[in-house]
Amino acid sequence: MFIDTYKHVHCVGIGGIGISAIAKFLAARGKVVTGSDAFASRITKDLEDRGIRVTIGHTAENVPPDTDLIVYTEAATEENVERAEATLRKIPQLGHFDFLGALSKEYRTICVTGTNGKSTSTAMTGLIFEAAKLDPTVFVGSLVPGWKDGNLRIGKSDILIIEGDEYKKKMLKLHPETTLITNVEADHLDVYKDLEDIEDAFHQLGMQTSKLVLQNIFDFDRHIYCQEGAAKDEYFATEFLGKPKYLWFGKPQKRMREIAGGWQRLSGIELQIPGEFNMMNALGARSIARAYGIDDAVANKALRAFRGIWRRFEKVGEYQGATVISDYGHHPTAIKGTLAAAKEFYPESRIVLLFEPHQHSRTKELFADFVTSFAQADLAIISEIYHVEGRVADEGEVSSRDIVEAIGSERVSYAPDLRQAEERLRKNIQPGDIVIIMGAGDVDKVARNLVPQD
């Protein structure tokens, strides 16, 4: 294995969900692992409890003298002082997906990727393979209940399941035997030119894999793969295993629903978690399982037991008689899907939402979609946009206040920061409410403030 030549690996940005998984994987392989991050967190504490030395703050002195490999988060640019020190000392450096890409060459790799749903689909797939005793290694961008390493499962087989990040086309660094694409939508328009550019990237991924499964594609507007010669109005690609020949863009949703006769009857899958989108996630995971000879009965049992993952419609607890849910959704489609799931699961309850938009460029490019995303919330508080370090700095061009003004409803209000958002939320919560704390930034802290964790 390529990591066998290294003894001491220093991880820059070790508190991130992706780099922390790599740190735990390397430690389990007997490597000396150290790391640094800008802030202390639940994740850094967990790493320290495992015996990994973590330094808060970045300095050149953090890089130990015997370091022979740096693994870094893509948020740490070449100007990062620890990376600059590594360059000065000629220490090899690998980014998050450079590392996973190298690792994927040595396994039968399954890549799970797409605009939405990839963390849940990755976790579902890993749990099914675990239940089938195929003993996979899994890297997922969340924490999975029942896995002692949370965002990582270390197996002994030759199967590796990786959540593939589409930002900056990082998933193209992987070398998958099989790929599951959940859906394709406009997002990350700070690095992609437009939707067609995004589609081209996923097409490239499909062309560099041997088997392809498409999961939610029929629920979106344009993107679907077809077998050569397949009837365009009949092929809905829920379970296409093979190398794609070309792209076809169309709208097969209506026909899919006519054929399926409803998700539950089509699938035979029962879930504890709500939402049609989660049923689609489950179908995609089961399709991957079928490709590896796993019986549907095994897959269905694993899916029935699935309780969800960290910050994906995660039931955190109760606050003054209200149920508090934390969710990572930050794309308009994810917001709509989560609110619809909440209405479906809790039809008699008032849905109260605190949403923190993630990244100014995303908010600007998808502004019209965000304005229509909150219709199913009975009360919504929209906090100011979370700035992502290392992304396009376009503060001032758009604000959450603009979204609230465009919606023009008394049930939707603006908060200039999370502190004030939390204060307003606490004043408005009523017994029996379903309170959803949503966003990919640090808004999850509000959920943990409402329901302190042990």
N, C-alpha and C positions, 0 to 999 in steps of 0.2 A: 504494500500500500504506500502511496506517495508520502504520507505523513510519517512513515517509519524512519525517514532520514532526519527528522526534527526531534529535539529533546525538550526545548523550552520555547513555548509559544506565548507571545504577549498580545492581548486582544484590546484594541482601541475601540471604545464604545461598547464595552462588555455588558452594560446595563440594558442594551437593546434586546428585543425579543429574538432577533436572529443571531446576533453574535453570542449571546449567552448560551444558546443551544450548541453552537460550535465549541464554546469553552467547555461545556459539560461533556461533549463527545470526546474532545481531546484529553480531558482529565481521565475519562474512563479508559482511554487507550494508554494510560500510563505516562502521559506527558506532564511536564511541569507547566502550569498555566498561571499567568498573572494577567491583570487587566486594569483598565481605568475607564472612568466615565465622568461626565460633567456633574451628574447629580446622583445622590444615594437614592435607592428605591427598594421596593419589595424584592425585585430581581437581584440587585447587588447584595442584599442581605442574605438571600438564599445561596448565592455563590460563595459568600464568605463562610456561611455555615457548613458548606461542603469542603472547606479548606483551601479555596482559591483566594489568593491575595488580591484585593481590589482597592485601588487608590481613587479617591474622589478628586477630580481636577486633573488637568493635563499639563505635564511638565516633561522635559527631556529626561530628567532623572528617573521617571517612572519606568523607563525601558531598562530591565536588568542587564548586567554585563554579559551574561551567557545566553541572551536571547538569540535564537537562530531562525525565527519566523515571526512576522507580524501579520495578524489578521485584523482587518479594520472594517468598521461600518462605512458605507458610502458617504455618510454625512461628514466623515473626517477627510477633508481634502488634503492635498499634498502639503498645504501650509500648516496643517496640524503639527504642533511641536514634536510630538512623539513619532509621527511619520517622518518628519524632517530629520530627526535624530537617527531613525532607522536608515534613511537614505544616506546620511553622512557616514554611517558605519557599515553600509552595504549589506544590510540585513534584508533578505527577501520579504516582499510584502504581497499579501493576497487580500482582495476585497471579499466581502461576504459571499457573493455568488461566484467569484473566481475560485474560492475554496470549495463551494458546493459543486461547481462544475467539474473541478478536478476529481472530487470524490465520486461524482456520478459516473465517471468512466470505468470505475472499478466494481460497479454493481449493475444489476438489472433494475434500472431506474424508472420510476413512475413519476411524472411531473403532473401536478394538479395546479392549474392556473386559470386566469380569467379576470374580468373586472370586479365581479362580486361573488361571494360564496366560497372562495377558494380555501380559506382556513377551515370552515366547517366541513367542506368536502374532503379535505386532506385528513382531518381527524376521523371522519366516518370511514374513509378508506383504510386508514391505519388500524382502526378498531376491528373492522371486518377481517383484515388479514391476520390480526392477532388472534381473533376468535377461531380462525381456520387453522391455527398453529403453523402459519408460514413465517412467523417470527421476523417481521420486517424491522428495519431501522427507519424512523420517521422524523423529519424536521417539519414543524408546523409553526405558523406565526401567531400562536396563541397558547394557552395553557389547557391541557386536556385532563379532566378529572379521571383519576385512576392510574395515571402515568406518574411514577415517582419523580421523573425529570420534567414533567409538565409540558414543555414545548418540544420535547425530544423523547423518542423511544429508541433504545439501543437494542437491536436484535442481533442474532447470530447467523441469519440466512444471507443470501446474496441479493435480497430485495431491498431497495431503498426508495422511500416515498418522500418527495420534496414538494412543499408549496412553492410554486414558481412565481416570483414577483415580476409583474409586467413593467414596473417603473424603469425607465431607461433601457428597456428590452433586456433586463437582467436574466429573464428566463431562457433567453437564447444561449446563455453560457452553459446550460445543462445539456446532457447527452442522454435523452430518455429513450427507453425501449417503448414505453407507452405514455401517451399524454391525454389528460382529461382537460378540456377547455370548458369552463362553466358558462361563460357568456362573454360577449364583446360589446363594449359601449364606449362612448367618448369619455375619456378621463386622462389625467396627466397631460393636459394640453400645453403644459410648460415645456415638455420634452418631445411630444408628438406633434406633427403639423396639423393633423385632423383625424377624423375617424378612419379614413382610408389608410392613413399611415399606420394606425393601430392595427387594422385588419391585416395589413401586409406583414406586420411583425408576427402575429399569430399564425398567419399562413406559413411564414418561414419556419416557425416552430413545428407546425404540422408536417412540413416537408422533411424535417430532420428527425422524425420519429417513425417507428415501425408500425405502431398501432395507435389509433386515434378514437377517442370517445368525446362526443359533444353532449353537453348536459342540459343547459337552459337555453340553447341558441334559439329555439323556435319561439321563445317568449320575447324576443327582441326583433328589431326591424330588418337588419340587412344581412347578417353574417351567417352563412351555413356552408358546410363542406358537402360535396356530393361525390358518390362513386361515379366513375366515368360511365356515361350512358344511363345513369339513374333517372327515373321520371321526376322532373322537378316538382311537380305538384303532389307527389306521393311520399317523397323521401324526407323524413323529418329528423333523421340523424341522431336520435337519442342514444343509439347504441351502435355506432359505426366503428368497426374495428378493421383498420387497413390503412394504407397510405393514400392520402387524398390526391386526386388528380387535378382538380381545379376548384375554383370558388364559384358559388352561385349566391347571389343576394336576392332574397325574397321574403315573403311573409307567410310562412306555413302555420301560424298559430291556430287559426280557425279550424283548419283541417285536422290538426293534431288533436284538438279537443273533441272534434266529432268522432274521430277514430278511437280515442282513449276512453270516452264515456266517463270522464272524471278520473282524477289522480288516484284516489284510494283504490278503485276497482282495477285500474291499470296495473298498479304496482304491487298490491298485496303487502305493502309496507305500513307498519304502524309506528308513529313517532310520539315521543313525549313533548317535543318542542313544536311550536306553532308555525304556521305559514306555508303557503304553497311553494315558496322559494326553498324551504327546507325539504319539502318532498322532492323537489327537483334535485337538490343536493344529494339526497339519499339515492335517487335513481341513478345519478352519475356514478356515485361510489359503488353501487351494486353492479353497474355495467363493467367497471374496472375489475371487480371481483370475478365476474363471469369469465373475463378474458384470461384469468389465471386459474380457472377450473374450480372456483369456490361455489358450492351449492347455494342456491337462493335461500334455502332454509337457514343456513348458517349466517348468511348476510342479513336476512330479515331479523333474526334473533339479536344480532349485534346492534342493529339499528333501533330495535325496540328498546334496548337498554341504554341508548345514547341519551345523555342528560344535557347536552350542549357543552360549550366551551367558554372560557374566560372572555367576557365582554362581547359575546354574541348572544343577545337576548338572555343574558345571565341574570337569574333571579338572585339579587344580592341579599334581600331580607325585607323587613318591614320597618316603616317609620310612621308612627302615630296612626296605625291602622291602614296605611297604604302600602301596596307592594312596590318595591323599588327594583328596577331592572336596568342593568348597564349594557349598552350596545355600542359596537365599534363603527356602526354605519356612518358613512360620510359622503356618499354619492347619492344624488336625488333618487335613483331607483331603489337604493337600499333603505332610504328613509321611508318612501312610500310602502315598500314591502313590509318593513317592520311595523309601521302603524296599522297596515291592513291585518297583519298577523295578530297584533294586540286586540284589535276590534273583533276579530274572529274568535280569539281565545277567551276574551273577557267582554262579551257583548253587553253586559249590564253595567260596566264600570266606566267612569270618566277617565279618558286618556290624557295625562299631563306630560308634556315633553319639555326637557331642557336640551337644546341642541347647540353645539359649538362647531361652526364650520371649520374645515381643515384646509388651510392653505389659501392664500389670496387668489392665486392664478386659477385654481379650480373654481372658486366661488365666482370669479369674473366670467370665466368661459361658459359655465353652466348656470348662469344667473337665472335665466327664465325658467329652467327646470327646478331650481331651488324654490322659486316663488310658488310653484304649484305643488310642492312636496308635503305641505303640512295640513292639507285639507281634513284629514281624519283625526287630527289632534283636537281635543276639546279646549285645551289651553296649551299654548306654546310660548316658551321663553327662548329667545335666540341670543346667545352671548357673542361677544366680538370674536372675530376670526382668529384661529390659532395660527401663529406664524411658525413655519417649519424651517429649521436651520438648514442652510445649504440649498434651499429651493429659491425660485425667483422671488426677489424682494420687491413686491409691488404694493406695499402698504400705501394707503391713501387713495388708490384707484377704486377700491370697492370696500364697503363696510357691511356688517350685518344689519346695521340700521337701514341701509338701502333695501335689503330684502324685506324687512318689517314694513317699511313705507310702501313698497310695491304691493305687498299683500293687503294692506289697508284694512285690517280687521282688529277689533278690540280684544279678541281672544289671543292675539299674537303680539308680544312685546319684546323690546330690545333691552339688553343689559350690556354695559360697556366692559365688564370683566366677569370672571367666574365668581368672585366674592359677592358681588351684587346680584348676580344671577341666582346664587344659592340662597341669599337672603329672601329674594322675591319668591323663590320656589317654596321655601319653608312656610311663608305666610299664606300660600295658596293651596297647599296640600290638604285634602280632606280624607277622612276615613273611607276606605273602599276604593280610592283612586289607584290607577295603575300609573306609576311614575317612571318614565323612561329617560335615562340620562344617556345622551347619544353624542358620539363624535370620536375621531381618531386621535385627538390630542390629549390634554390632561384633564378633560371634563370628568373622567372616571373618578377623580378625587372627590367630586361632589357626592357620588353614590356611596363611597366609602365613609365620607363624613356623616351622611345620613344614617348609615348602618355600619358602625364601627366593627372591624373584623378582629377576631381573636389573634 
